[in-house]
Amino acid sequence: MYISQTAAQSIVEEIGREINEHINFMDQEGYIVASTDMARLGTLHTGARRIIEEKLPELYITEEMENPTTKMGINLPITIRGEIVGVVGITGEKERVAGYGNIVRRMTEIMVEDSRLKDHRKYDRRVRYRFMEEWIARSGACYDRSFVERGVRIGIDITRPRRAMVIRFERYSKLSATQEGQRKLEEMESAVRHYVDREGILYLREPLKQICLTAACEDAGIGKLAENIRKLLWDKYEEKVIIGIDSVDGGSIHISQLCKEAERAAEAGRPGETVFYKDLYVELFLKDIPDEVRAEYLDKLFPGVGEEELDAFMKLIDVFFAEDGSLSRMADKLYMHKNTIQYKLKKMETLNGRDIRTPGGAAVYYMALQFYQNAGNDMQFLFRNL
């Protein structure tokens, strides 16, 4: 069939709404493959078959010509580039439907051609996706000549140094749980794809992430791209993303390694952040630590502390490190008196005997902060296990 059954059904429903009549779409053998009258799907339309076999410009089925599978109405060939690719029929009396004939035929031809082009683009995109998946799975040593030539045929030069970026949606799990959320995800993924396509950037959509491969550039250049994508998605959809970027300032041909680094960076980031792999240290192994171990660590450091109080302590610790332990700057940022901050730090020390203002204590609390912040939307595991 020239177009998919889904596309054909969409066409007849759209035209049917416009003219308020039953519309049928028949394939190149005369079978009804789409209709606003669902009972007729899959049946042979003898009038459509006559149009195809005899190359008729149109055929009106009179009341006398009706049979169990062919009803009164006008039927016209759908011609694309000189070839009859199907037949469109409008059910009804001649006086009522004849005036719609040529208009409906032309509308159908335009919509079929548009659908065909979209299908071709989707097919081309799938071919590129499959190639990119294979490319990313390989190491640079496996780029034989035939593989390089395959890339050239679809417009991808794998010998060029590149940079890798991985994009993750903060609320992916929540959005994917509903039809409305899935539509929003599709729209956002499409928005990213269209944006990077215009920039000449290679794009691959995977279930939990999107991968962008840019031309070789400095950190500032790929960082600006990340900022533009984050702004696009926030301004249009009010959704935050986490973006991870590889460590190779200037680019590399070892795409597999670049993508692994960008993926690890994205996993370590928080919503709204752009994270470079080269800036990761402790974060590199956080994801490898089981939830139960992280919960045990926090329970040992903050025994008997509830969710709300733990969150308050973590905000205090976060500001402590952000301001290098300066009580004055912490007071300004938290809108508290310095004595209040000292009291809270001392209270925290009484829980476990660890003073955050000492090197050893700072290391312990920094690890706790990383465990807490990198739990993200999964924070409830802490309180299930405490």
C-alpha positions in Angstrom: 0.0 0.0 0.0 1.2 3.5 -0.9 0.6 4.9 2.6 0.0 3.3 6.0 -3.5 2.3 7.0 -3.2 4.7 10.0 -2.4 7.6 7.7 -5.3 6.7 5.4 -7.7 6.5 8.3 -6.5 9.9 9.5 -7.1 11.4 6.0 -10.7 10.1 5.7 -11.6 11.2 9.2 -10.2 14.7 8.6 -12.0 15.1 5.2 -15.2 13.5 6.6 -15.3 16.2 9.4 -14.9 18.9 6.8 -17.8 17.9 4.5 -19.9 15.9 7.0 -20.2 12.9 4.7 -18.9 9.3 4.9 -15.5 8.9 3.2 -13.9 5.6 2.1 -10.3 5.0 1.1 -9.6 2.0 -1.2 -6.2 0.5 -1.9 -4.7 -0.4 -5.3 -6.8 -3.6 -5.3 -10.0 -2.0 -4.5 -10.3 -3.0 -0.8 -11.6 -0.4 1.7 -8.6 0.2 4.0 -9.9 3.3 5.8 -13.4 4.6 6.3 -15.6 6.8 8.5 -18.0 3.9 8.4 -16.0 1.3 10.3 -18.4 -1.6 9.3 -17.0 -1.3 5.7 -13.3 -1.8 6.6 -11.7 -4.7 4.8 -14.5 -5.2 2.2 -14.1 -5.1 -1.6 -15.4 -2.0 -3.3 -16.3 -3.2 -6.8 -16.6 0.3 -8.1 -13.1 1.2 -6.9 -11.7 -2.0 -8.6 -13.4 -0.9 -11.9 -11.7 2.5 -11.7 -8.3 0.9 -11.1 -8.6 -1.7 -13.8 -10.3 0.5 -16.5 -8.5 3.7 -15.4 -11.8 5.6 -15.2 -11.6 9.3 -14.2 -14.6 8.8 -11.9 -17.5 6.4 -11.2 -20.8 7.2 -9.6 -22.5 4.2 -8.1 -26.3 4.5 -8.6 -28.9 3.0 -6.4 -29.4 0.2 -9.0 -25.6 -0.6 -8.9 -25.4 -1.0 -5.1 -24.5 -4.4 -3.6 -23.6 -5.5 -0.1 -20.1 -4.0 -0.3 -20.6 -1.1 -2.6 -22.9 1.8 -1.8 -24.3 4.7 -3.7 -21.9 7.6 -4.1 -19.1 9.1 -6.2 -15.6 7.4 -6.4 -12.5 9.0 -7.9 -8.9 7.8 -8.5 -6.1 9.1 -6.3 -3.2 9.8 -8.7 0.3 10.5 -7.6 3.0 11.1 -10.2 0.8 9.6 -12.9 0.1 6.4 -11.0 -3.3 5.4 -9.5 -2.4 4.6 -5.8 -5.9 4.2 -4.6 -9.5 5.4 -4.8 -11.5 7.8 -2.6 -15.2 7.5 -2.3 -17.9 9.8 -0.9 -21.1 8.0 0.1 -24.4 9.7 -0.7 -26.9 10.8 -3.4 -25.3 12.3 -6.5 -26.9 15.8 -6.1 -25.4 16.0 -2.6 -21.9 14.6 -3.1 -21.0 15.3 -6.8 -19.9 18.9 -6.0 -17.4 17.6 -3.5 -15.7 15.1 -5.9 -12.8 16.9 -7.4 -12.2 18.9 -4.2 -12.0 15.8 -2.1 -9.8 14.0 -4.7 -7.3 16.8 -4.7 -7.3 17.1 -0.9 -6.7 13.4 -0.7 -3.9 13.5 -3.2 -2.2 16.3 -1.3 -2.6 14.6 2.0 -1.4 11.2 0.6 1.7 12.8 -0.9 2.4 14.6 2.4 2.0 11.4 4.3 4.2 9.6 1.9 7.0 12.2 2.4 6.6 12.0 6.1 6.9 8.2 6.0 10.0 8.5 3.9 11.5 10.9 6.4 10.7 8.6 9.2 12.3 5.7 7.4 15.4 7.7 6.7 15.5 8.7 10.3 15.2 5.1 11.5 18.1 4.1 9.1 20.2 6.8 10.7 19.2 5.8 14.2 20.2 2.2 13.6 23.5 3.3 12.1 24.2 5.6 15.0 23.3 2.9 17.6 25.8 0.6 15.9 28.4 3.4 15.7 28.1 4.2 19.4 28.3 0.6 20.4 31.6 0.1 18.5 35.0 1.3 19.5 37.1 3.4 17.2 39.3 0.4 16.3 36.3 -1.3 14.7 35.6 1.4 12.1 36.4 -0.6 9.0 36.2 0.8 5.5 32.7 -0.6 4.7 31.3 0.9 7.9 32.8 4.3 7.1 31.2 4.0 3.6 27.8 3.1 5.1 28.0 6.3 7.1 28.9 8.4 4.0 25.8 7.0 2.1 23.5 8.4 4.7 25.4 11.7 5.3 27.4 10.7 8.4 31.2 11.1 8.4 32.4 9.0 11.3 36.0 10.0 10.8 35.3 13.6 12.0 36.1 14.4 15.6 33.0 15.1 17.6 31.5 16.0 21.0 28.8 14.1 22.8 25.8 15.4 24.7 23.2 13.4 26.5 19.8 14.9 27.5 17.5 13.5 30.1 14.1 14.8 31.1 13.6 15.3 34.8 10.1 14.0 34.9 10.4 11.2 32.3 9.0 8.5 34.4 6.0 10.5 35.5 5.2 11.8 32.0 5.6 8.4 30.4 2.9 7.0 32.8 0.0 8.8 31.0 -1.1 9.4 27.4 -1.0 13.1 27.9 2.5 12.9 29.3 3.7 10.7 26.5 2.4 13.2 23.9 4.3 16.0 25.8 7.5 13.9 25.7 7.1 13.3 22.0 6.6 17.0 21.4 9.7 17.9 23.5 11.8 15.2 21.8 10.6 16.5 18.4 11.5 20.1 19.4 15.0 19.1 20.3 15.4 17.1 17.1 14.2 19.9 14.9 16.5 22.4 16.7 19.7 20.3 16.4 18.8 19.3 12.8 18.9 23.0 11.9 22.3 23.2 13.5 23.7 20.3 11.6 24.0 18.1 14.7 23.5 14.4 14.7 20.6 13.2 16.8 19.6 9.9 18.3 16.5 9.2 20.4 16.6 6.4 22.9 13.9 5.4 25.4 15.4 7.3 28.4 17.6 9.8 26.8 18.5 11.8 23.7 22.1 11.8 22.3 23.5 14.7 20.3 26.8 14.5 18.5 28.2 17.9 17.5 31.2 18.8 15.4 34.4 19.1 17.4 34.3 22.3 19.5 35.5 23.8 22.7 33.6 23.4 26.0 32.2 26.9 25.6 30.5 26.1 22.3 28.8 22.9 23.4 27.9 24.5 26.7 26.1 27.2 24.8 24.2 24.6 22.8 23.2 22.9 26.0 21.9 26.2 27.4 19.9 26.9 24.3 18.2 23.5 24.5 17.4 23.9 28.2 16.0 27.3 27.6 13.9 26.0 24.6 12.3 23.3 26.7 11.7 25.5 29.7 10.2 28.4 27.8 7.9 26.3 25.7 7.1 23.4 28.0 8.2 24.4 31.5 10.1 21.2 31.8 13.6 20.8 33.2 16.3 18.6 31.7 19.7 17.3 32.9 22.4 17.6 30.3 25.7 15.6 30.4 28.7 16.5 28.2 31.9 14.5 27.5 35.3 15.5 28.8 37.2 15.8 25.5 37.6 19.6 24.9 38.1 19.8 21.2 36.5 16.5 20.2 37.4 12.9 19.4 36.5 10.1 17.0 36.0 7.6 19.8 32.2 8.1 20.0 31.5 5.2 22.3 33.7 6.6 25.0 32.3 10.1 24.5 28.8 8.9 24.9 29.6 6.9 28.0 31.1 10.0 29.6 28.2 12.2 28.6 25.8 9.6 30.0 27.6 9.4 33.4 27.6 13.2 33.5 23.9 13.3 32.9 23.3 10.7 35.6 25.2 12.7 38.1 23.4 16.0 37.4 20.4 17.6 39.0 17.3 19.0 37.1 18.2 22.2 35.2 22.0 21.5 35.3 24.6 21.0 32.6 27.3 18.7 33.8 30.7 18.1 32.2 32.3 14.7 32.8 35.6 16.3 33.6 34.0 18.0 36.6 32.9 14.7 38.2 34.8 13.1 41.1 32.7 11.6 43.9 29.7 11.6 41.5 31.3 9.0 39.3 30.6 6.2 41.7 27.4 7.4 43.4 25.1 5.6 41.1 27.0 2.3 41.9 26.1 2.6 45.6 22.9 0.7 46.4 20.0 2.6 47.9 20.1 0.5 51.1 23.8 1.5 51.7 23.0 5.2 51.1 20.0 5.0 53.5 22.2 3.3 56.1 24.8 6.0 55.8 22.4 8.8 56.3 20.6 7.0 59.2 24.0 6.6 60.9 24.8 10.3 60.4 21.4 11.6 61.3 19.8 9.1 63.7 16.1 9.6 64.4 15.8 12.6 62.0 12.6 12.9 60.0 12.2 13.9 56.3 11.5 17.6 56.9 14.4 18.0 59.4 16.8 16.1 57.2 15.9 18.3 54.3 16.7 21.4 56.4 20.1 20.0 57.4 20.9 19.2 53.8 20.1 22.8 52.8 22.4 24.0 55.5 25.2 21.7 54.4 24.8 22.7 50.8 25.1 26.4 51.6 28.1 25.6 53.9 30.0 24.2 51.0 28.8 26.7 48.5 30.1 29.5 50.7 33.3 27.8 51.8 32.1 27.7 55.4 31.9 31.5 55.7 29.3 32.2 58.4 28.8 35.8 57.1 28.0 34.7 53.6 25.8 31.8 54.9 23.9 34.2 57.0 23.2 36.5 54.0 22.1 33.6 51.8 19.9 31.9 54.4 18.6 35.2 55.9 19.7 34.0 59.4 21.8 35.5 62.1 25.3 34.0 62.4 24.6 32.8 65.9 21.6 30.8 64.5 23.7 29.1 61.9 26.4 28.3 64.6 23.6 26.8 66.7 22.3 24.6 63.8 25.8 23.4 63.0 26.4 22.5 66.6 23.1 20.7 66.8 24.1 18.7 63.7 27.4 17.8 65.5 25.5 16.5 68.6 23.8 13.9 66.4 27.0 12.1 65.4 30.0 13.8 66.9 31.2 15.1 63.5 32.1 18.7 63.1 31.5 19.9 59.5 34.2 22.6 60.1 37.0 20.0 60.3 38.5 18.3 57.3 37.3 14.9 58.3 33.8 16.1 59.2 33.5 18.0 56.0 34.3 14.9 54.0 31.6 12.9 55.8 28.9 15.6 55.4 29.9 16.2 51.7 29.3 12.5 51.0 25.9 12.7 52.8 24.9 15.7 50.7 25.9 13.9 47.5 23.8 10.8 48.5 20.8 13.0 49.3 21.0 15.2 46.2 21.6 12.5 43.7 18.6 10.5 45.0 16.5 13.1 43.1 12.9 12.0 42.8 13.7 8.7 44.5 14.2 10.3 48.0 11.4 8.1 49.4 13.7 5.1 49.4 15.6 6.8 52.3 12.6 6.9 54.5 11.5 3.5 53.6 14.8 2.1 54.7 15.6 4.4 57.6 
